[in-house]
Amino acid sequence: MKKRLFTILSVVLGTMFMVSCGGDDPVPTPPVDTKTNEQVLTVMKNNYLWTPNNVSLEQETPAFFKSLLSANDVYTDGGNKYNYSRISSTSEPAVTVYDPGFEYAINNYISGVTYYVVLYVKPNTPAKDFMARGLYITKVNGTAVTAANASTLLASAYSKGEKITLSIRTPMITEEKSVSFSPVANYSEAPMHTSSILTAGSKKVGYIAYNNFSAGANYAYDNSLAAKLTEFKDKGVTDLVFDVRYNSGGSLSGVQALGSALVKGRDINKAFIQQVYRPDLPTPVRPLNFQDKTAEGKGVAIPTLGDQLGKIYIITGQTTAGASEALINAIKAYRANDVVLVGEKTKGRNIATARTTENGTAGKWNLTLAYLYMADVNKNYNYTAGFAPNTPIQEVKVAAEKKILLGELGTDKEVILSQILATIGGAKSTLSVETRSTGFERELKTSLSNRIGANETMVDLQ
């Protein structure tokens, strides 16, 4: 059976409109493509997570598709609502997407001052020579960042592909520096941002920052992850910190490989994740079993690192979603007492979506539809409210300016990792923990929702 890629893409459908000219004769209405609509309906009946609505075929194809959608087919991101399922024409032109070379958050805190905070800088980009995690950006091309323009000022500047000039400063220092560099066209980011082995008391702690679960061509990224986990095993790592605070989805193959390395007493005949489909379909549940090799059992050996691990710390953030949450849900079913979440509450996205292309009379259509729930071995997928951290730490405190740099990821100076290392080693950290206050909840706006592949989880059509 042909493989078709499954994705969650945060795109809103537009509705097609008919227009007519003043006193002229009406513009002829194009014939409704009922044949294509029948094809679309068949795809939905055979794959959609909910029973499609019973509607008339006598509609334009985009409107017909949208009318089939369930009221459950919705998620919220950045205060806006989107459908998991969507339709688009294959004739839509390809566009060049520019990346500034770093991810950032908007901090508009109570005193009324607004600036961008650099969350991390991407390798092999011009920004790497100028930017650092935790720096503030106060101006873009000479225009001051304000509460009114922060959501668009920087994004608009780099989206044109032209050189940008930024005014930057460090926390609690008023002196600014001006830097200029060009964004990168169609930048491809490897999932593993950084890794390290650190010491906490008598223990060895392995750390990995994993910013998406893309499998890569020929499972290259899954293979790299397995190799890094093997290195951790060989070097005697006793505790693991897996950082998914900036990870909003990807492929379940990476989650499957990671879970296979972290479970104790791995049995490849047991399910790590259950894929739960619509109940009336021929096979409503399909397992993703533990594996001893990547690439569907044909790739790199996956180590039994979990047999020597004491605790597994997972760093979460407000953008942690999809495949990352499927990992948390699935590993907790096997190691509930060993998994500790540190950071912020996750998104609560438990649905993977399916993408396929249908040939219509008037052209081709790309269909993306909600396809399955990502459940644990017990078929539990009840995490739409997100996962709350055992230890809440807010790396960017919205209510006030931070007094220190965030610290580079993977080092003992990093604001969250330092707390975890202190806990593991039994010592008290010298860095203050900035937890979210009970009466003050504000979503942190970041650039992460805009990056390619954000808010998507991918599986293959069965």
Helices and strands as residue ranges (DSSP letters): H 34-47, H 61-67, E 75-77, E 80-82, E 86-89, E 98-99, E 102-108, E 114-121, G 126-129, E 136-140, E 143-144, H 153-159, E 164-169, E 177-181, E 184-185, E 192-200, E 203-210, G 217-219, H 220-234, E 239-243, E 250-251, H 252-262, E 271-276, E 285-289, H 294-297, G 305-308, E 312-316, H 323-335, E 339-343, E 351-360, E 363-375, E 391-392, H 417-425, E 445-446, G 448-450, E 457-458
